[in-house]
Amino acid sequence: MNNLKIALDLDGTLADIIGLWLSEYNKKNSKRLRYADIVRWDFWSELGYTASRFFKELSDCWNKWMDVKPMESNISYTINQLKNFGMIDIVTARDPRNTFNVKNWLMMHNINYNNYVLVSYGTDKAELEYDLFIDDSPLNAKKIARYKKRVILYDQPWNRNIEEDRYIIRIKSLADTLDIIPQLI
Ligand SMILES: [Mg+2]
C-alpha cells in the first residue's frame, strides 16, 4: 500500500493553466470564451490555431507562473496524503524552458513530490513505468488504458467524452484519489 509509483500530471490536473490562457486570449482578442466552453481537447483548432501555436501560448503562460492558480485548494495537503501510497512524480510534457518557473510554482504551493519528470510533446506517458497515472488528458487516458494501466482522470470539460471502465476512473477532486486508491490495490 505504500510502494506505488504514481505519475501526477501538472497542466489541467494541478495547475489551472487553461484559466490563465483563457484570460490572456480573451483580453487580446476581446472575446468571452469561457472555461466551460472548452469541451474538446483540440478546441483550439476551431479558433484557427495550429497545435504548435496553441501549445506555445500555453507554455508561455508559465512565464507568469505567479498568476497560475492551483486547480483546487488544499492541493498541498492532498498530495502529502497521497504520498502515503508511495512515490509521486510530477510527469509533464512541456517545453524544458518552463522548468524553472514550474518548479517555483510547485514550491510556492508547497507541493511535495519525488521527481520532476519532463517528457517531450508527443511522448506516450503510457509507456513510462508507473503503476498509476493521474491526468486530465483524454488522449493520455485512452492510451494508458490501452496499455492496461490504471488512470485516474481528473474531470475537466474537455475530457467528459471519456467513459469510465476498469482502467479509467474519473474524479471530481484530487482528494477523491485518497478514497479510490485503496480500492485499487
Ligand atoms: Mg494535463
Backbone and ligand atoms as CSV (ligand in chain L), in Angstrom:
chain,resi,resn,atom,element,x,y,z
A,1,MET,N,N,0.816,-1.220,0.000
A,1,MET,CA,C,0.000,0.000,0.000
A,1,MET,C,C,0.851,1.272,0.000
A,2,ASN,N,N,2.135,1.100,0.258
A,2,ASN,CA,C,2.939,2.323,0.294
A,2,ASN,C,C,4.088,2.267,-0.710
A,3,ASN,N,N,3.928,1.465,-1.757
A,3,ASN,CA,C,5.018,1.384,-2.729
A,3,ASN,C,C,4.565,1.594,-4.168
A,4,LEU,N,N,3.471,2.314,-4.327
A,4,LEU,CA,C,3.006,2.608,-5.689
A,4,LEU,C,C,3.891,3.679,-6.317
A,5,LYS,N,N,4.043,3.560,-7.640
A,5,LYS,CA,C,4.721,4.644,-8.378
A,5,LYS,C,C,3.627,5.401,-9.128
A,6,ILE,N,N,3.425,6.624,-8.702
A,6,ILE,CA,C,2.313,7.420,-9.251
A,6,ILE,C,C,2.844,8.573,-10.105
A,7,ALA,N,N,2.308,8.671,-11.321
A,7,ALA,CA,C,2.670,9.779,-12.215
A,7,ALA,C,C,1.563,10.820,-12.144
A,8,LEU,N,N,1.890,11.962,-11.625
A,8,LEU,CA,C,0.908,13.030,-11.435
A,8,LEU,C,C,1.152,14.117,-12.480
A,9,ASP,N,N,0.135,14.391,-13.257
A,9,ASP,CA,C,0.219,15.400,-14.327
A,9,ASP,C,C,0.168,16.810,-13.724
A,10,LEU,N,N,0.619,17.782,-14.489
A,10,LEU,CA,C,0.643,19.155,-13.988
A,10,LEU,C,C,-0.481,20.023,-14.594
A,11,ASP,N,N,-0.352,20.328,-15.890
A,11,ASP,CA,C,-1.317,21.235,-16.538
A,11,ASP,C,C,-2.713,20.618,-16.568
A,12,GLY,N,N,-3.670,21.303,-16.031
A,12,GLY,CA,C,-5.053,20.818,-16.076
A,12,GLY,C,C,-5.375,19.822,-14.977
A,13,THR,N,N,-4.359,19.394,-14.243
A,13,THR,CA,C,-4.595,18.460,-13.132
A,13,THR,C,C,-4.224,19.131,-11.808
A,14,LEU,N,N,-3.044,19.730,-11.761
A,14,LEU,CA,C,-2.660,20.502,-10.564
A,14,LEU,C,C,-2.800,21.997,-10.819
A,15,ALA,N,N,-2.404,22.396,-12.036
A,15,ALA,CA,C,-2.325,23.830,-12.337
A,15,ALA,C,C,-3.383,24.224,-13.354
A,16,ASP,N,N,-4.067,25.319,-13.055
A,16,ASP,CA,C,-5.102,25.813,-13.963
A,16,ASP,C,C,-4.470,26.704,-15.027
A,17,ILE,N,N,-3.719,26.076,-15.908
A,17,ILE,CA,C,-3.012,26.842,-16.931
A,17,ILE,C,C,-3.988,27.336,-18.004
A,18,ILE,N,N,-5.045,26.550,-18.246
A,18,ILE,CA,C,-6.051,26.973,-19.244
A,18,ILE,C,C,-6.773,28.231,-18.762
A,19,GLY,N,N,-6.990,28.334,-17.458
A,19,GLY,CA,C,-7.647,29.519,-16.903
A,19,GLY,C,C,-6.862,30.778,-17.237
A,20,LEU,N,N,-5.536,30.681,-17.083
A,20,LEU,CA,C,-4.693,31.844,-17.387
A,20,LEU,C,C,-4.665,32.104,-18.893
A,21,TRP,N,N,-4.522,31.010,-19.672
A,21,TRP,CA,C,-4.518,31.164,-21.136
A,21,TRP,C,C,-5.812,31.847,-21.599
A,22,LEU,N,N,-6.941,31.426,-21.039
A,22,LEU,CA,C,-8.242,31.986,-21.424
A,22,LEU,C,C,-8.314,33.482,-21.152
A,23,SER,N,N,-7.858,33.890,-19.974
A,23,SER,CA,C,-7.969,35.320,-19.679
A,23,SER,C,C,-7.044,36.123,-20.603
A,24,GLU,N,N,-5.876,35.575,-20.955
A,24,GLU,CA,C,-4.979,36.266,-21.900
A,24,GLU,C,C,-5.619,36.323,-23.296
A,25,TYR,N,N,-6.181,35.188,-23.697
A,25,TYR,CA,C,-6.797,35.099,-25.034
A,25,TYR,C,C,-7.955,36.084,-25.143
A,26,ASN,N,N,-8.805,36.098,-24.111
A,26,ASN,CA,C,-9.972,36.979,-24.144
A,26,ASN,C,C,-9.564,38.454,-24.160
A,27,LYS,N,N,-8.523,38.760,-23.398
A,27,LYS,CA,C,-8.049,40.143,-23.343
A,27,LYS,C,C,-7.520,40.580,-24.711
A,28,LYS,N,N,-6.677,39.725,-25.286
A,28,LYS,CA,C,-6.034,40.045,-26.567
A,28,LYS,C,C,-7.043,40.161,-27.709
A,29,ASN,N,N,-8.066,39.319,-27.652
A,29,ASN,CA,C,-8.984,39.231,-28.799
A,29,ASN,C,C,-10.374,39.786,-28.527
A,30,SER,N,N,-10.529,40.451,-27.386
A,30,SER,CA,C,-11.850,40.953,-26.970
A,30,SER,C,C,-12.933,39.881,-27.109
A,31,LYS,N,N,-12.630,38.710,-26.591
A,31,LYS,CA,C,-13.583,37.590,-26.661
A,31,LYS,C,C,-14.057,37.248,-25.249
A,32,ARG,N,N,-15.085,36.415,-25.186
A,32,ARG,CA,C,-15.584,35.963,-23.891
A,32,ARG,C,C,-15.685,34.448,-23.855
A,33,LEU,N,N,-14.618,33.822,-24.264
A,33,LEU,CA,C,-14.590,32.360,-24.238
A,33,LEU,C,C,-14.522,31.913,-22.773
A,34,ARG,N,N,-15.386,30.968,-22.417
A,34,ARG,CA,C,-15.422,30.533,-21.022
A,34,ARG,C,C,-14.810,29.154,-20.858
A,35,TYR,N,N,-14.398,28.890,-19.661
A,35,TYR,CA,C,-13.792,27.592,-19.316
A,35,TYR,C,C,-14.712,26.444,-19.749
A,36,ALA,N,N,-16.003,26.614,-19.431
A,36,ALA,CA,C,-16.965,25.538,-19.711
A,36,ALA,C,C,-17.165,25.313,-21.211
A,37,ASP,N,N,-16.721,26.297,-22.028
A,37,ASP,CA,C,-16.868,26.144,-23.482
A,37,ASP,C,C,-15.829,25.184,-24.055
A,38,ILE,N,N,-14.810,24.898,-23.265
A,38,ILE,CA,C,-13.706,24.088,-23.803
A,38,ILE,C,C,-14.047,22.607,-23.632
A,39,VAL,N,N,-14.866,22.138,-24.555
A,39,VAL,CA,C,-15.385,20.783,-24.391
A,39,VAL,C,C,-14.676,19.769,-25.287
A,40,ARG,N,N,-13.646,20.257,-25.959
A,40,ARG,CA,C,-12.849,19.324,-26.770
A,40,ARG,C,C,-11.385,19.553,-26.490
A,41,TRP,N,N,-10.611,18.479,-26.528
A,41,TRP,CA,C,-9.167,18.566,-26.288
A,41,TRP,C,C,-8.511,19.504,-27.297
A,42,ASP,N,N,-8.983,19.421,-28.561
A,42,ASP,CA,C,-8.369,20.226,-29.622
A,42,ASP,C,C,-9.260,21.418,-29.979
A,43,PHE,N,N,-9.868,22.020,-28.947
A,43,PHE,CA,C,-10.773,23.163,-29.170
A,43,PHE,C,C,-10.091,24.291,-29.933
A,44,TRP,N,N,-8.773,24.378,-29.780
A,44,TRP,CA,C,-8.010,25.463,-30.409
A,44,TRP,C,C,-8.131,25.444,-31.930
A,45,SER,N,N,-8.373,24.265,-32.512
A,45,SER,CA,C,-8.475,24.206,-33.983
A,45,SER,C,C,-9.692,25.012,-34.459
A,46,GLU,N,N,-10.745,25.047,-33.639
A,46,GLU,CA,C,-11.925,25.838,-34.018
A,46,GLU,C,C,-11.665,27.345,-33.920
A,47,LEU,N,N,-10.625,27.707,-33.180
A,47,LEU,CA,C,-10.271,29.125,-33.056
A,47,LEU,C,C,-9.257,29.523,-34.126
A,48,GLY,N,N,-8.948,28.586,-34.992
A,48,GLY,CA,C,-7.990,28.864,-36.062
A,48,GLY,C,C,-6.539,28.687,-35.626
A,49,TYR,N,N,-6.330,28.024,-34.506
A,49,TYR,CA,C,-4.963,27.792,-34.034
A,49,TYR,C,C,-4.419,26.485,-34.607
A,50,THR,N,N,-3.117,26.468,-34.833
A,50,THR,CA,C,-2.449,25.184,-35.071
A,50,THR,C,C,-2.057,24.653,-33.696
A,51,ALA,N,N,-1.772,23.363,-33.622
A,51,ALA,CA,C,-1.359,22.772,-32.346
A,51,ALA,C,C,-0.104,23.475,-31.827
A,52,SER,N,N,0.858,23.714,-32.696
A,52,SER,CA,C,2.114,24.284,-32.203
A,52,SER,C,C,1.902,25.700,-31.669
A,53,ARG,N,N,1.041,26.478,-32.337
A,53,ARG,CA,C,0.783,27.841,-31.845
A,53,ARG,C,C,0.087,27.793,-30.484
A,54,PHE,N,N,-0.906,26.907,-30.374
A,54,PHE,CA,C,-1.621,26.830,-29.105
A,54,PHE,C,C,-0.697,26.384,-27.968
A,55,PHE,N,N,0.063,25.326,-28.201
A,55,PHE,CA,C,0.906,24.819,-27.109
A,55,PHE,C,C,2.048,25.776,-26.769
A,56,LYS,N,N,2.463,26.576,-27.761
A,56,LYS,CA,C,3.475,27.603,-27.485
A,56,LYS,C,C,2.869,28.661,-26.550
A,57,GLU,N,N,1.651,29.100,-26.841
A,57,GLU,CA,C,0.999,30.107,-25.983
A,57,GLU,C,C,0.748,29.566,-24.577
A,58,LEU,N,N,0.350,28.299,-24.525
A,58,LEU,CA,C,0.078,27.674,-23.234
A,58,LEU,C,C,1.374,27.615,-22.404
A,59,SER,N,N,2.413,27.242,-23.100
A,59,SER,CA,C,3.724,27.167,-22.484
A,59,SER,C,C,4.181,28.552,-21.981
A,60,ASP,N,N,3.926,29.574,-22.810
A,60,ASP,CA,C,4.330,30.934,-22.433
A,60,ASP,C,C,3.587,31.417,-21.181
A,61,CYS,N,N,2.411,30.837,-20.911
A,61,CYS,CA,C,1.680,31.222,-19.700
A,61,CYS,C,C,2.529,30.945,-18.453
A,62,TRP,N,N,3.413,29.969,-18.544
A,62,TRP,CA,C,4.251,29.667,-17.376
A,62,TRP,C,C,5.264,30.772,-17.072
A,63,ASN,N,N,5.444,31.708,-18.026
A,63,ASN,CA,C,6.290,32.870,-17.724
A,63,ASN,C,C,5.640,33.719,-16.632
A,64,LYS,N,N,4.301,33.601,-16.533
A,64,LYS,CA,C,3.575,34.329,-15.479
A,64,LYS,C,C,3.178,33.342,-14.386
A,65,TRP,N,N,4.110,32.512,-13.967
A,65,TRP,CA,C,3.791,31.406,-13.064
A,65,TRP,C,C,3.125,31.846,-11.764
A,66,MET,N,N,3.402,33.066,-11.346
A,66,MET,CA,C,2.768,33.517,-10.096
A,66,MET,C,C,1.263,33.706,-10.258
A,67,ASP,N,N,0.826,33.891,-11.513
A,67,ASP,CA,C,-0.613,34.065,-11.774
A,67,ASP,C,C,-1.328,32.746,-12.049
A,68,VAL,N,N,-0.572,31.649,-12.111
A,68,VAL,CA,C,-1.203,30.348,-12.385
A,68,VAL,C,C,-1.836,29.839,-11.090
A,69,LYS,N,N,-3.147,29.600,-11.148
A,69,LYS,CA,C,-3.841,29.147,-9.928
A,69,LYS,C,C,-3.796,27.629,-9.839
A,70,PRO,N,N,-3.755,27.105,-8.622
A,70,PRO,CA,C,-3.920,25.654,-8.487
A,70,PRO,C,C,-5.348,25.267,-8.866
A,71,MET,N,N,-5.539,24.062,-9.351
A,71,MET,CA,C,-6.878,23.618,-9.752
A,71,MET,C,C,-7.848,23.627,-8.575
A,72,GLU,N,N,-7.330,23.402,-7.385
A,72,GLU,CA,C,-8.217,23.396,-6.218
A,72,GLU,C,C,-7.426,23.806,-4.975
A,73,SER,N,N,-8.173,24.135,-3.924
A,73,SER,CA,C,-7.468,24.487,-2.692
A,73,SER,C,C,-7.043,23.202,-1.973
A,74,ASN,N,N,-6.223,23.295,-0.995
A,74,ASN,CA,C,-5.739,22.136,-0.223
A,74,ASN,C,C,-4.907,21.167,-1.039
A,75,ILE,N,N,-4.374,21.627,-2.151
A,75,ILE,CA,C,-3.624,20.734,-3.034
A,75,ILE,C,C,-2.386,20.170,-2.316
A,76,SER,N,N,-1.773,21.004,-1.513
A,76,SER,CA,C,-0.567,20.591,-0.804
A,76,SER,C,C,-0.892,19.471,0.196
A,77,TYR,N,N,-1.964,19.644,0.933
A,77,TYR,CA,C,-2.392,18.640,1.914
A,77,TYR,C,C,-2.720,17.317,1.213
A,78,THR,N,N,-3.487,17.418,0.126
A,78,THR,CA,C,-3.901,16.196,-0.592
A,78,THR,C,C,-2.679,15.426,-1.097
A,79,ILE,N,N,-1.724,16.136,-1.647
A,79,ILE,CA,C,-0.556,15.433,-2.201
A,79,ILE,C,C,0.287,14.825,-1.084
A,80,ASN,N,N,0.356,15.486,0.018
A,80,ASN,CA,C,1.065,14.886,1.166
A,80,ASN,C,C,0.401,13.594,1.605
A,81,GLN,N,N,-0.924,13.571,1.573
A,81,GLN,CA,C,-1.658,12.350,1.918
A,81,GLN,C,C,-1.427,11.264,0.869
A,82,LEU,N,N,-1.408,11.705,-0.370
A,82,LEU,CA,C,-1.205,10.791,-1.497
A,82,LEU,C,C,0.157,10.092,-1.382
A,83,LYS,N,N,1.103,10.802,-0.812
A,83,LYS,CA,C,2.459,10.232,-0.677
A,83,LYS,C,C,2.481,9.019,0.243
A,84,ASN,N,N,1.448,8.855,1.050
A,84,ASN,CA,C,1.383,7.651,1.885
A,84,ASN,C,C,1.271,6.382,1.051
A,85,PHE,N,N,0.843,6.538,-0.216
A,85,PHE,CA,C,0.688,5.366,-1.077
A,85,PHE,C,C,1.971,5.021,-1.828
A,86,GLY,N,N,2.946,5.901,-1.782
A,86,GLY,CA,C,4.198,5.595,-2.477
A,86,GLY,C,C,4.880,6.842,-3.005
A,87,MET,N,N,5.414,6.690,-4.215
A,87,MET,CA,C,6.212,7.750,-4.802
A,87,MET,C,C,5.358,8.582,-5.756
A,88,ILE,N,N,5.456,9.873,-5.624
A,88,ILE,CA,C,4.690,10.762,-6.510
A,88,ILE,C,C,5.677,11.525,-7.386
A,89,ASP,N,N,5.637,11.265,-8.677
A,89,ASP,CA,C,6.445,12.051,-9.613
A,89,ASP,C,C,5.529,13.006,-10.366
A,90,ILE,N,N,6.011,14.216,-10.542
A,90,ILE,CA,C,5.302,15.147,-11.417
A,90,ILE,C,C,5.792,14.807,-12.827
A,91,VAL,N,N,4.875,14.334,-13.660
A,91,VAL,CA,C,5.255,13.918,-15.014
A,91,VAL,C,C,4.538,14.824,-15.995
A,92,THR,N,N,5.313,15.592,-16.731
A,92,THR,CA,C,4.714,16.645,-17.531
A,92,THR,C,C,5.378,16.753,-18.905
A,93,ALA,N,N,4.546,16.919,-19.919
A,93,ALA,CA,C,5.048,17.086,-21.285
A,93,ALA,C,C,5.110,18.574,-21.568
A,94,ARG,N,N,6.305,19.100,-21.719
A,94,ARG,CA,C,6.384,20.553,-21.914
A,94,ARG,C,C,7.745,20.999,-22.420
A,95,ASP,N,N,7.759,22.290,-22.705
A,95,ASP,CA,C,8.983,22.932,-23.119
A,95,ASP,C,C,9.944,22.969,-21.916
A,96,PRO,N,N,11.171,22.455,-22.080
A,96,PRO,CA,C,12.119,22.441,-20.948
A,96,PRO,C,C,12.399,23.838,-20.395
A,97,ARG,N,N,12.161,24.877,-21.224
A,97,ARG,CA,C,12.434,26.240,-20.748
A,97,ARG,C,C,11.515,26.656,-19.599
A,98,ASN,N,N,10.406,25.922,-19.408
A,98,ASN,CA,C,9.480,26.250,-18.314
A,98,ASN,C,C,9.907,25.670,-16.972
A,99,THR,N,N,10.904,24.794,-16.990
A,99,THR,CA,C,11.217,24.014,-15.787
A,99,THR,C,C,11.410,24.884,-14.543
A,100,PHE,N,N,12.195,25.940,-14.687
A,100,PHE,CA,C,12.493,26.791,-13.540
A,100,PHE,C,C,11.203,27.391,-12.968
A,101,ASN,N,N,10.355,27.916,-13.863
A,101,ASN,CA,C,9.101,28.541,-13.415
A,101,ASN,C,C,8.153,27.523,-12.797
A,102,VAL,N,N,8.083,26.352,-13.419
A,102,VAL,CA,C,7.175,25.322,-12.903
A,102,VAL,C,C,7.640,24.874,-11.516
A,103,LYS,N,N,8.936,24.683,-11.362
A,103,LYS,CA,C,9.434,24.252,-10.048
A,103,LYS,C,C,9.187,25.329,-8.989
A,104,ASN,N,N,9.306,26.574,-9.397
A,104,ASN,CA,C,8.981,27.669,-8.463
A,104,ASN,C,C,7.526,27.608,-8.037
A,105,TRP,N,N,6.680,27.330,-9.019
A,105,TRP,CA,C,5.234,27.243,-8.744
A,105,TRP,C,C,4.953,26.093,-7.770
A,106,LEU,N,N,5.577,24.951,-8.019
A,106,LEU,CA,C,5.366,23.784,-7.143
A,106,LEU,C,C,5.825,24.106,-5.720
A,107,MET,N,N,6.921,24.837,-5.635
A,107,MET,CA,C,7.441,25.214,-4.316
A,107,MET,C,C,6.509,26.212,-3.633
A,108,MET,N,N,6.048,27.198,-4.416
A,108,MET,CA,C,5.174,28.228,-3.852
A,108,MET,C,C,3.900,27.607,-3.267
A,109,HIS,N,N,3.431,26.515,-3.894
A,109,HIS,CA,C,2.197,25.875,-3.414
A,109,HIS,C,C,2.472,24.677,-2.510
A,110,ASN,N,N,3.713,24.588,-2.050
A,110,ASN,CA,C,4.110,23.516,-1.112
A,110,ASN,C,C,3.747,22.129,-1.611
A,111,ILE,N,N,4.006,21.911,-2.881
A,111,ILE,CA,C,3.699,20.597,-3.452
A,111,ILE,C,C,4.939,19.720,-3.333
A,112,ASN,N,N,4.747,18.668,-2.570
A,112,ASN,CA,C,5.842,17.810,-2.174
A,112,ASN,C,C,5.855,16.572,-3.088
A,113,TYR,N,N,6.893,16.473,-3.931
A,113,TYR,CA,C,6.932,15.372,-4.903
A,113,TYR,C,C,8.299,14.697,-4.857
A,114,ASN,N,N,8.402,13.539,-5.486
A,114,ASN,CA,C,9.694,12.838,-5.507
A,114,ASN,C,C,10.564,13.311,-6.666
A,115,ASN,N,N,10.098,13.097,-7.892
A,115,ASN,CA,C,10.892,13.508,-9.056
A,115,ASN,C,C,10.065,14.378,-9.991
A,116,TYR,N,N,10.770,15.247,-10.650
A,116,TYR,CA,C,10.148,16.051,-11.699
A,116,TYR,C,C,10.576,15.429,-13.022
A,117,VAL,N,N,9.615,14.875,-13.725
A,117,VAL,CA,C,9.942,14.127,-14.945
A,117,VAL,C,C,9.371,14.860,-16.151
A,118,LEU,N,N,10.286,15.288,-17.004
A,118,LEU,CA,C,9.893,16.062,-18.176
A,118,LEU,C,C,9.888,15.130,-19.380
A,119,VAL,N,N,8.776,15.087,-20.077
A,119,VAL,CA,C,8.759,14.317,-21.322
A,119,VAL,C,C,8.463,15.283,-22.459
A,120,SER,N,N,8.942,14.961,-23.658
A,120,SER,CA,C,8.702,15.906,-24.741
A,120,SER,C,C,7.299,15.710,-25.290
A,121,TYR,N,N,6.766,16.754,-25.936
A,121,TYR,CA,C,5.422,16.693,-26.502
A,121,TYR,C,C,5.338,15.489,-27.434
A,122,GLY,N,N,4.246,14.793,-27.354
A,122,GLY,CA,C,4.055,13.663,-28.264
A,122,GLY,C,C,4.565,12.351,-27.676
A,123,THR,N,N,5.286,12.432,-26.562
A,123,THR,CA,C,5.755,11.197,-25.919
A,123,THR,C,C,4.566,10.523,-25.237
A,124,ASP,N,N,4.514,9.215,-25.338
A,124,ASP,CA,C,3.444,8.495,-24.661
A,124,ASP,C,C,3.787,8.322,-23.191
A,125,LYS,N,N,3.053,9.025,-22.349
A,125,LYS,CA,C,3.253,8.828,-20.906
A,125,LYS,C,C,2.961,7.373,-20.555
A,126,ALA,N,N,2.030,6.782,-21.314
A,126,ALA,CA,C,1.589,5.406,-21.042
A,126,ALA,C,C,2.757,4.420,-21.026
A,127,GLU,N,N,3.795,4.749,-21.784
A,127,GLU,CA,C,4.934,3.821,-21.864
A,127,GLU,C,C,5.814,3.890,-20.624
A,128,LEU,N,N,5.637,4.915,-19.831
A,128,LEU,CA,C,6.503,5.080,-18.660
A,128,LEU,C,C,6.125,4.069,-17.576
A,129,GLU,N,N,7.105,3.736,-16.777
A,129,GLU,CA,C,6.917,2.685,-15.761
A,129,GLU,C,C,6.254,3.234,-14.497
A,130,TYR,N,N,4.942,3.379,-14.572
A,130,TYR,CA,C,4.208,3.802,-13.376
A,130,TYR,C,C,3.040,2.846,-13.131
A,131,ASP,N,N,2.656,2.720,-11.879
A,131,ASP,CA,C,1.525,1.865,-11.528
A,131,ASP,C,C,0.203,2.575,-11.739
A,132,LEU,N,N,0.267,3.898,-11.661
A,132,LEU,CA,C,-0.961,4.672,-11.690
A,132,LEU,C,C,-0.660,6.075,-12.225
A,133,PHE,N,N,-1.570,6.554,-13.059
A,133,PHE,CA,C,-1.416,7.894,-13.625
A,133,PHE,C,C,-2.595,8.755,-13.170
A,134,ILE,N,N,-2.321,10.001,-12.893
A,134,ILE,CA,C,-3.407,10.946,-12.589
A,134,ILE,C,C,-3.274,12.055,-13.634
A,135,ASP,N,N,-4.296,12.213,-14.484
A,135,ASP,CA,C,-4.136,13.059,-15.663
A,135,ASP,C,C,-5.496,13.578,-16.116
A,136,ASP,N,N,-5.476,14.703,-16.833
A,136,ASP,CA,C,-6.734,15.248,-17.350
A,136,ASP,C,C,-6.880,15.018,-18.856
A,137,SER,N,N,-5.839,14.530,-19.490
A,137,SER,CA,C,-5.884,14.423,-20.950
A,137,SER,C,C,-6.671,13.205,-21.408
A,138,PRO,N,N,-7.690,13.437,-22.257
A,138,PRO,CA,C,-8.451,12.287,-22.774
A,138,PRO,C,C,-7.573,11.389,-23.643
A,139,LEU,N,N,-6.605,11.997,-24.315
A,139,LEU,CA,C,-5.717,11.198,-25.178
A,139,LEU,C,C,-4.842,10.292,-24.321
A,140,ASN,N,N,-4.256,10.878,-23.274
A,140,ASN,CA,C,-3.427,10.058,-22.374
A,140,ASN,C,C,-4.259,8.966,-21.718
A,141,ALA,N,N,-5.462,9.315,-21.283
A,141,ALA,CA,C,-6.295,8.324,-20.593
A,141,ALA,C,C,-6.545,7.121,-21.488
A,142,LYS,N,N,-6.886,7.390,-22.752
A,142,LYS,CA,C,-7.171,6.283,-23.670
A,142,LYS,C,C,-5.930,5.434,-23.900
A,143,LYS,N,N,-4.787,6.100,-24.073
A,143,LYS,CA,C,-3.546,5.351,-24.330
A,143,LYS,C,C,-3.141,4.524,-23.118
A,144,ILE,N,N,-3.252,5.121,-21.947
A,144,ILE,CA,C,-2.853,4.420,-20.720
A,144,ILE,C,C,-3.737,3.180,-20.538
A,145,ALA,N,N,-5.035,3.351,-20.792
A,145,ALA,CA,C,-5.959,2.216,-20.664
A,145,ALA,C,C,-5.624,1.131,-21.681
A,146,ARG,N,N,-5.202,1.555,-22.869
A,146,ARG,CA,C,-4.829,0.589,-23.905
A,146,ARG,C,C,-3.626,-0.250,-23.462
A,147,TYR,N,N,-2.776,0.350,-22.648
A,147,TYR,CA,C,-1.614,-0.370,-22.090
A,147,TYR,C,C,-2.015,-1.198,-20.866
A,148,LYS,N,N,-3.315,-1.225,-20.569
A,148,LYS,CA,C,-3.851,-1.951,-19.413
A,148,LYS,C,C,-3.240,-1.458,-18.098
A,149,LYS,N,N,-3.055,-0.135,-18.068
A,149,LYS,CA,C,-2.604,0.500,-16.825
A,149,LYS,C,C,-3.744,1.386,-16.337
A,150,ARG,N,N,-3.706,1.690,-15.054
A,150,ARG,CA,C,-4.789,2.470,-14.468
A,150,ARG,C,C,-4.536,3.971,-14.560
A,151,VAL,N,N,-5.605,4.680,-14.877
A,151,VAL,CA,C,-5.501,6.138,-14.909
A,151,VAL,C,C,-6.686,6.739,-14.160
A,152,ILE,N,N,-6.359,7.658,-13.289
A,152,ILE,CA,C,-7.385,8.433,-12.611
A,152,ILE,C,C,-7.525,9.722,-13.412
A,153,LEU,N,N,-8.707,9.885,-14.003
A,153,LEU,CA,C,-8.932,11.008,-14.914
A,153,LEU,C,C,-9.508,12.181,-14.127
A,154,TYR,N,N,-8.769,13.256,-14.117
A,154,TYR,CA,C,-9.215,14.449,-13.396
A,154,TYR,C,C,-10.266,15.164,-14.249
A,155,ASP,N,N,-11.466,15.220,-13.739
A,155,ASP,CA,C,-12.602,15.735,-14.512
A,155,ASP,C,C,-12.377,17.159,-15.015
A,156,GLN,N,N,-12.522,17.323,-16.326
A,156,GLN,CA,C,-12.429,18.637,-16.952
A,156,GLN,C,C,-13.434,18.648,-18.097
A,157,PRO,N,N,-13.926,19.842,-18.479
A,157,PRO,CA,C,-14.910,19.887,-19.566
A,157,PRO,C,C,-14.409,19.184,-20.837
A,158,TRP,N,N,-13.087,19.191,-21.047
A,158,TRP,CA,C,-12.526,18.634,-22.291
A,158,TRP,C,C,-12.296,17.121,-22.235
A,159,ASN,N,N,-12.664,16.499,-21.123
A,159,ASN,CA,C,-12.479,15.038,-21.116
A,159,ASN,C,C,-13.777,14.290,-20.786
A,160,ARG,N,N,-14.902,15.009,-20.835
A,160,ARG,CA,C,-16.170,14.381,-20.428
A,160,ARG,C,C,-16.658,13.306,-21.395
A,161,ASN,N,N,-16.066,13.272,-22.590
A,161,ASN,CA,C,-16.463,12.234,-23.560
A,161,ASN,C,C,-15.848,10.867,-23.213
A,162,ILE,N,N,-14.958,10.851,-22.252
A,162,ILE,CA,C,-14.280,9.590,-21.898
A,162,ILE,C,C,-15.140,8.805,-20.900
A,163,GLU,N,N,-15.410,7.578,-21.246
A,163,GLU,CA,C,-16.205,6.706,-20.366
A,163,GLU,C,C,-15.283,6.015,-19.372
A,164,GLU,N,N,-15.805,5.814,-18.180
A,164,GLU,CA,C,-15.028,5.048,-17.197
A,164,GLU,C,C,-15.061,3.573,-17.578
A,165,ASP,N,N,-14.004,2.877,-17.264
A,165,ASP,CA,C,-14.007,1.418,-17.446
A,165,ASP,C,C,-13.084,0.823,-16.384
A,166,ARG,N,N,-12.602,-0.399,-16.583
A,166,ARG,CA,C,-11.818,-0.964,-15.486
A,166,ARG,C,C,-10.461,-0.283,-15.308
A,167,TYR,N,N,-10.008,0.449,-16.335
A,167,TYR,CA,C,-8.720,1.138,-16.220
A,167,TYR,C,C,-8.858,2.646,-15.992
A,168,ILE,N,N,-10.028,3.192,-16.310
A,168,ILE,CA,C,-10.202,4.654,-16.223
A,168,ILE,C,C,-11.221,4.994,-15.131
A,169,ILE,N,N,-10.763,5.764,-14.161
A,169,ILE,CA,C,-11.650,6.172,-13.067
A,169,ILE,C,C,-11.674,7.698,-13.037
A,170,ARG,N,N,-12.871,8.262,-13.095
A,170,ARG,CA,C,-12.985,9.725,-13.104
A,170,ARG,C,C,-13.096,10.267,-11.685
A,171,ILE,N,N,-12.391,11.359,-11.433
A,171,ILE,CA,C,-12.534,12.024,-10.134
A,171,ILE,C,C,-12.913,13.480,-10.343
A,172,LYS,N,N,-13.650,14.021,-9.394
A,172,LYS,CA,C,-14.051,15.429,-9.450
A,172,LYS,C,C,-13.081,16.294,-8.660
A,173,SER,N,N,-12.367,15.647,-7.748
A,173,SER,CA,C,-11.434,16.400,-6.917
A,173,SER,C,C,-10.240,15.504,-6.603
A,174,LEU,N,N,-9.073,16.090,-6.486
A,174,LEU,CA,C,-7.867,15.288,-6.199
A,174,LEU,C,C,-8.014,14.498,-4.900
A,175,ALA,N,N,-8.761,15.078,-3.968
A,175,ALA,CA,C,-8.949,14.396,-2.681
A,175,ALA,C,C,-9.656,13.049,-2.866
A,176,ASP,N,N,-10.409,12.910,-3.956
A,176,ASP,CA,C,-11.093,11.629,-4.225
A,176,ASP,C,C,-10.092,10.477,-4.386
A,177,THR,N,N,-8.884,10.809,-4.808
A,177,THR,CA,C,-7.876,9.744,-5.014
A,177,THR,C,C,-7.603,9.015,-3.693
A,178,LEU,N,N,-7.737,9.727,-2.593
A,178,LEU,CA,C,-7.401,9.135,-1.293
A,178,LEU,C,C,-8.351,8.001,-0.935
A,179,ASP,N,N,-9.597,8.088,-1.425
A,179,ASP,CA,C,-10.560,7.003,-1.203
A,179,ASP,C,C,-10.445,5.922,-2.271
A,180,ILE,N,N,-10.116,6.353,-3.480
A,180,ILE,CA,C,-10.127,5.413,-4.605
A,180,ILE,C,C,-8.896,4.498,-4.614
A,181,ILE,N,N,-7.748,5.033,-4.333
A,181,ILE,CA,C,-6.523,4.214,-4.455
A,181,ILE,C,C,-6.564,2.974,-3.572
A,182,PRO,N,N,-6.998,3.053,-2.320
A,182,PRO,CA,C,-7.028,1.824,-1.520
A,182,PRO,C,C,-7.933,0.752,-2.135
A,183,GLN,N,N,-8.930,1.175,-2.908
A,183,GLN,CA,C,-9.818,0.173,-3.544
A,183,GLN,C,C,-9.172,-0.479,-4.767
A,184,LEU,N,N,-8.135,0.178,-5.283
A,184,LEU,CA,C,-7.492,-0.336,-6.496
A,184,LEU,C,C,-6.422,-1.365,-6.168
A,185,ILE,N,N,-5.908,-1.284,-4.954
A,185,ILE,CA,C,-4.738,-2.132,-4.644
A,185,ILE,C,C,-5.046,-3.213,-3.604
L,1,MG,MG,MG,-2.666,17.786,-18.334
